[in-house]
């Protein structure tokens, strides 16, 4: 069976690159959601857990994950970090030890790591906007926050859609976002006020002057 481009796991995985950079909280949330949505069945119960911020810091000290840009709360993580963390968790799900993963990652280039991660995740990996993200009480920041605003802006009611099937979130005078009642943000119980704040921040960073 031929995999169409829109369902090619490598093509889909690369869509996540446009959301970087992330802070540590958003990175672990995104990796955990991608793993949860994949068809990978872990043989190790410990590998089921979403990677924690503490775990990622430990991986950095062990050389499994590259150091982030910046320090402390200003530290940011790129698509490369996303792939590294994703691959570590995938290999743990297969039963590999950290020692074995450390050794094999020394010889993996970014392209090879990306292709192996895509192959392991399979065609069930959803595009970023299809992920069910667990609500954390805060909206994603940085470029991922701007991407979130773009997703919401695309969810406009089509002609003939029932108004009850959509939620409207006021952002500013003359600006609001619409999304379907089945959207992951609603299903995940996201704070809509935080969503509106993320959209306002995104518009501000893009140089759009909101009316006061």
Residue pairs with C-beta under 8 A, 6 or more apart in sequence:
3 9
3 123
5 11
6 12
7 123
8 123
9 118
9 119
9 121
9 122
9 123
9 125
10 114
10 115
10 118
10 119
12 118
12 125
12 126
12 127
13 114
13 117
13 118
13 121
13 125
14 114
15 127
15 128
16 30
16 34
16 79
16 82
16 128
17 79
17 82
18 143
18 147
19 30
19 128
19 143
19 144
19 147
20 77
20 78
20 79
20 82
20 143
20 144
21 69
21 76
21 77
21 78
21 142
21 143
22 30
22 76
22 77
22 81
22 82
22 140
22 142
22 144
23 73
23 75
23 76
23 77
23 141
23 142
24 53
24 56
24 57
24 68
24 75
24 77
25 53
25 136
25 138
26 140
26 141
26 142
26 144
27 56
27 77
27 81
27 82
27 85
28 50
28 51
28 52
28 53
28 55
28 56
28 85
29 50
29 133
29 134
29 136
30 82
30 128
30 131
30 133
30 144
31 50
31 51
31 82
31 85
31 86
31 89
32 50
32 51
32 134
33 131
33 132
33 133
33 134
34 86
34 121
34 125
34 131
35 50
35 86
35 89
35 90
35 93
36 50
36 132
37 124
37 125
37 126
37 130
37 131
37 132
38 121
38 122
38 124
38 125
39 121
39 122
39 124
40 90
40 93
40 120
40 121
40 122
41 93
42 48
42 92
42 93
42 94
43 93
43 94
43 95
44 92
44 93
44 95
46 92
47 89
47 92
47 93
48 93
51 85
51 88
51 89
56 65
56 85
59 65
59 84
59 85
59 88
60 66
60 67
60 68
62 98
62 102
63 102
64 84
64 88
64 98
64 101
64 102
64 105
65 81
65 84
65 85
65 88
66 80
66 81
66 84
68 75
68 76
68 77
68 81
69 75
69 76
69 77
69 78
70 76
76 142
80 110
83 110
83 113
83 114
83 117
84 105
84 113
86 117
86 121
87 101
87 105
87 108
87 113
87 116
87 117
87 120
88 101
88 105
90 117
90 120
90 121
91 100
91 101
91 104
92 98
92 101
105 113
108 116
118 125
128 147
128 151
129 151
129 184
130 184
131 184
132 184
132 187
132 188
133 184
133 185
133 188
133 190
134 188
135 188
135 189
135 190
135 191
137 191
137 194
138 191
138 194
139 145
139 148
139 190
139 191
139 194
139 195
139 197
139 198
140 147
140 148
140 198
141 198
141 201
145 198
145 201
145 202
146 202
146 205
146 206
148 195
148 198
148 199
148 202
149 177
149 198
149 199
149 202
149 203
150 202
152 169
152 177
152 178
152 179
152 185
152 195
152 199
153 177
155 166
155 177
155 178
155 179
155 180
155 183
156 178
157 163
157 165
157 166
157 178
164 181
165 180
165 181
166 178
166 179
166 180
166 181
167 178
167 179
167 180
167 181
167 183
167 186
167 192
168 176
168 177
168 178
169 176
169 177
169 178
169 179
169 192
169 195
169 196
169 199
170 176
170 196
171 177
171 196
171 199
171 200
171 203
171 210
172 200
172 210
172 211
173 210
173 211
173 212
174 211
175 199
175 203
175 210
177 195
177 196
177 199
179 185
179 186
180 186
185 192
185 195
200 210
203 210
204 210
